[in-house]
């Protein structure tokens, strides 16, 4: 799960929506889910509480649960071994017939078989203790290894030590709800957990040493009976071995069966420390319901303020000339006229109305630049006539006869303005000489169709 970006994304998303708080000084935990869907809020809170409850039950009863799972697995394996041993014994008896053994030989066989059974059981217990000891030294807990072998002696030791470890771990997890791992209380629990783990290691090592001494004693006893055992007939030895295997497997199966029933009873009496006092309910209204009148008023107020600030900033940083008065104030000269900007298509429609046939593109382009002649009622023509009148009252009255049209760049209307003003003056009865002094790109002759 830690290596899956998808699962991590879901977990981090839930962490941002779930909040758990302690109710005062009580042991009651309040779980709150904050999402934009009321049904999801109820479901998230309910599932979180149930997951916490199940996790607590598992932690408190983990030893019983793991032991039951182990015994169930061992029962299946042992049942198969028992059936195989019984089948081998039956096949041997059918093949060899009746095997006669003296009472003395039978006692020797029984004693030898008992010692071998004790040795086999002891080896299994040692393997379990060594496995649990290795798990502890690596940082794990007792009872988590998969190759565990059941033993009453080791189980009693595990139960006493591991219960203490589980209690301390659960207490630490509860503290981490409100504190960080660096808090003094959490560090104190870490120290206690470390001490318990060290004690567990010491006791298991001591138990392992005890088992090793017992194993040596059993091996010495087996050595004393070995010569007598090997002197018996081969058929008797084989029969004894098969009977011993059936007996050992049968005893182990009966023990595991009894322990399985015991763990089933303990599982039914599981410890439950967490209970859901008040289930989550679907909220009927949001926790931060919007106040529409207030929000509308604040929105209008903020919009007006932002608009005023934006307009002020725009006006402050605007250095362009926008009015006739600004032009006259900046240049210290009077404005003689203003030629409006008119849509080209409107001009074309107005000119076409004066002709029955559709004008060619080149002809229409030439006529559009001569609006004073071909569209005298347009705002453009009126603008040039106003310019003519103002020039007559200012320049011509003072004896000025020459006008020059200049601009800072190309395509700014010098030729169009000069031609239309000349037409407007001629329409007023004035004699006009129009000179094209544009040496770079002369175009007046094209505008006049010459």
N, C-alpha and C positions, 0 to 999 in steps of 0.2 A: 504493500500500500504506500509506503514511503517513497518508492521509486516510480509511482504512477502520478504524473502531473494532473491527470483528471481527478483522481481521488483527493490529492492535496488541495486542488482548487475547491472541491466541494467542502472539505474540512475547514479550510480557511474562511469560506463563505459562511458556514454555520457558526464559526467562532465569532464572527462580527455581528451575528443576529441573536445569539443566545447569551444571557447574562444570569449568573447565579449569585445571590446575596444571602447572608445569614440574617435571620430575624432577631435582632437585638442580641441578647446573651443566651438565647435558647439554641437547641440543636436542630432547629427548623431551617431548611434551605428553601428559598423562594426562587423559582426558575422563571425567567421572563424571556419571551421570544418577540422580537420586533421586526416585522416584515410588512409589506404593502398589501398582503392578502389575509383577511381574518381567519380563513380556514387553515392556511399554512401556519399562521401564528399558533393556533390551537394544536395542530399536529406536531409542530416542532417542539413545543413545550412538553407535550405528552410523551413523545418518543424519547426526549432527553431524560425525563424523569424515570421512565421505564428502563432505559439503558443503564442509568446510574444504579438503579435498584438491582438489576440483574448482575451488573459488575460487582456490586457489594456482596451479593449472595454467593457469587462464584469465588470471590476472594476469601470469604469467611468459611466456605465449605470446600475449598480447592483440594485439600488433602483427601477428603472422602471421595470427591468426584474423580480425582486422578487414580486413587486406589481402586475404585470400582471399575473404571475403564481398563486398568491393567489386569485385574482379575478376570474380567470378561474376555480379554484377549488370550490370557493364559488358559482359561477354561477350554476354549475352542482347540488350542494347540494340544493341551493335555488329553482331551478326549480322543483326539486323533492318535496320539502316542499310545494311549491305553488300548484302543481298538487294535492297533498294529501289534502290540505286545501280546494281547490275547489271541490274535490270529496266529502269531508265530508259535505260541505255546500249544495251541490246538493242532497245528500242522506237525509239530515235533512229536506229540503223543501219537498221532495217527501213523507217523512214519516209523517210530522206534518201538511202539507198543508199551507194555508195562516195564518200568525201570525199577529194580529193587535196590534199596539203599539201606544199610544197617543203621541202627539207632545212633550209634556213635558217630558214623559218617554224617547222618542227618543233622546232628547237633553241631558238628564242625562246619557243615555247610551253612546252617542257620546263623552261627556266630560270624562266619566270614561275610555272609551276605549283609548282616546287620552293620558290620564295620564299613563295608563298601558303601552302603546306603548313607551312613552318617558322613562318610567322606564326601560323597557326591553332594549331599545337602549343604555341607559346610563350604564346599567350593562355590556353590551358587550364592550363598550368603556373602562370602568374601567378594565375589564379583559385584554384588549389589553395593556393598559398602564402598568398594574402590570406585565404582561408577559415581555414586553420590558424592564422594569426597572430591573427585575430579571436577564435578559440576560446581561444587562450592568454591573451589580454588579458582575457577574461571569466572566467578562472579554470579553464578546462577543460584537457584534455590533447590532444596531437597525435594525429591519427588517429581522432577521434571524430565528425567532421562527415560528414554523409550525402552531400554533393555533391563528394566528393573525386575528383580526376583523377590518374591514375597518371603518374609521371615518375621515371626512374632517378636524376636529380640530386636531386630533392626526397626521394625514398625513402631515399637514402643518408644525407642530412642528418637525416631523421626517425628512422631506425634508430639512429644514434649518440646522438642527444639523448634520445629517448624511452626507450631502454633504461636510461639512467642515472636518468631520472625514475621508471620502474617499480621499479627496485631500491630507491631511497630510499623510495618509498611503501610497498612491501612491508615494508621494515625498520621503518618507523614503525608500521604495523599490528601487527607482532609485539611492539613495545614497549608498545603500548596494551593488550596482554593483562594486563600486570602493573603498568603505570604510568598515571597520568592525563595529559591533554594539557598540564598545567602542569609536568610533570617536566622537569628540565634536559636529559636525553637526548632527549626528544621535541621540546623547543624547538630543540635543536641541529639535529635532522633537518628541522624546519620551515624553519630558516634555510637549510640546504643545498638543500632543494626550491625555495625562493624564488629562490636564486642560479641554480640550473639553469634555472628557468623564464625568468628574466631573460636568461640567455645564449641560450636558445632564441629568445626574441623578437628579440634583437639579430642573431643569425645569419640568421633568416628575413627580417628587414627588409633586411639586407645583400644576401641573395639576391634579394629583390624588386627592389632597386635595380639589380642586375646584369641581371635580366631586362628591366627597362624600357630600359636602354641597348641591349641586343641588339635589342629591338623597334624602336627608332628606326633602327638600322642596317638592319634588314630592310625597313622602310618606305621608306628612301631608295633601296635597291636596286630595290624594286618600282616606285618612281617612274621610274627610268631605263628599265625595260623596258615601262612601261605604254603609251607611244606606239606602239611596235612591235607590242605585243600587240593594241591596239585597231584597228590597221590591217589586221589579218588578216580573211579572210572570216568572216561570222557563223557559218556552219555549222562551220568549222574551230574557231572559239572554243568553240562549244557542245560539239563532240565532245571537244575538249581538256578542257573543264571536267568533262564526264561521266567521261572516262577518269581524270582526276586524282582525282575523288571516289571512283571505284572503287579506285584504287591506294591512296589514303590510308586508306580504310576497311579494305581488305585488309591493309595493313601494320599498322594498329592492332589488327585482329582477330588477326593472327598473333602480335603482341607480347603481347597479353593472354592468348592461348592458352598461349604459352610460360611466361608468368609464373604463370598458374594452375597449370600442372604443377609449377612450382618451389615454389609455396606449398603444394601438396598434399604434396610431398616433405618440406618443412620441418614441416608439420603432423604427419606421421607420425613425425618426429624431435623431437616436442615435449619441452620441459623439464619434468621431474617432480621437484620437490624434496621433496614430502611423500609418505610411504608409511605405510600402516597396519601397524604391527609386530605388534600383538596385537589381534585382533578382540574385540568385546564378546561376552560370554557371558551367558546367562540366569542370574541368581542363584538359588541353591537355598534360601537362607534370608535373612530380612530383616537389615539391618545393625544394627537395634536391636530384636532379638527380645525380647518381653516375658518377664519372670521371674514366672510366675504365683504361686508361693508367696509370694515377696517382695512382689509387688504386692498380694496379698490381705491379707497381714499389715499392710502399710502402710496399706491402705484401712481395715481395721478399726480400727487405731490412730488414724488421723486422724479417722475417723467418731466414735469414742468421745470424742476430745478436743473435736471440734466440738460434739458433743451436750452434753458437760459445760459447755462455755463458754456455749452457748445457754441451757441450763437455769439456769445461774448468772445470766446477764443477765436472763432472764425473771423469775426470782425477785426480783432486785434492783429491777427497775422495776415489779413488780406491787404496787400499793397497795390492791388490793381485799381484802375480808374473806372468807375462805374456810372457816373452821372455827368451831364453837360457842365454843371457848376464846377465839378472837380477838374475837368479838362481846362476850363477857363482860368481856374485858380492856379493850376499847376503850370500851364504854358503862358499865362498872362496875355492871351489873345482871345477875341470873341469867336464863338462857334457860329458859323454861317448856316449850317443845315445838318440834318440827320437823315440818312438814307436807310430805310428799314430793310430788314432781312425777310424776303418773301420766298415761299416754297416754289421751287422750279416747276413742279407739275401744275400748280395753280396758274402760273404765268402761261404755260403752254396751253392749258384749256381756254384761257381768256383770249389768247391770240388766235387759236384755231376757230373760235366762234365767228371771227370776221372773214373766214374763207369757206367756200363751199367744198372745195376739194381738200383732202388730207395733205398737209405740207410734208415735204421730205425732211429727213433728219437734219441735214446740213442747213436747209432753209429755216427750219424751226429754231436751230441753235443761233443763227444770225439774228432772227427776229427777236429772240428772247433777250439779246444784248442791246436791242434798240427799243426798249419799252416806251420811251417818250414818243416814239413814232407809231408803233403798232399796238400799244395798249395804253393809250393816254389816260384812261380812267383808273389805272392801277395805283396802289400806294407808292410804288417805285416812281412812276412818272410824276405823281404829286410831290414826292420828295425832291426830285430834280427841279421842278418848277419853283418850289419854295427856296431852294438854293439859288436859282437864277434871280429871284426877286430880292433876296438878301444881298446878293453881290451887287445888284443894280443900286441899291440904296446905300451901299458902303463904298465899294471900290470904284465903280464907274462914276459915281457922283464926284469923286475926288480926282478924276482924270486917269484912272488906271485902266489900261487896255489889254494887259497881258496876264494870263493865269497859267500856272504850272501845276500839274498833278504829280505828286511824288508819294512814295510809301517806303516803309522799312524793309519790305520783302516782296517776293513775287506773289501773283495770284491774290492780290488784295483789292482789285477793282479799279485800278487807275484808268485803264483803257475804257472800261464800261462807263465810268463816271464822266470822263472827258467827252466821249461821244454823245451821251445823253444830255449833258449840260449844253453842248454845242447845238444839239437839236432844239432844246428848250429855248435857247437864246434866238435861234433862227426863227422859231415859231412866233417869237415876240417881235419879229421884224428887224432884228439886228443882223448885221453882216459879220459873219464869223469865219475865221481862218483856223482850221484844225491842223496842227502840226504834230506828227508822230516822231518824237525825239528819242524813242526807245531804240538804242543802237544794238542792244542784245537780242531782243525779240520783238520786232515791230509787228503789230497785228491790226492796226486801225483799218488798213485797206481791206482786210478780210471781213472785219465787222461791217464795213459799208458795201461789201460786195464788189469791190474794185479789182 
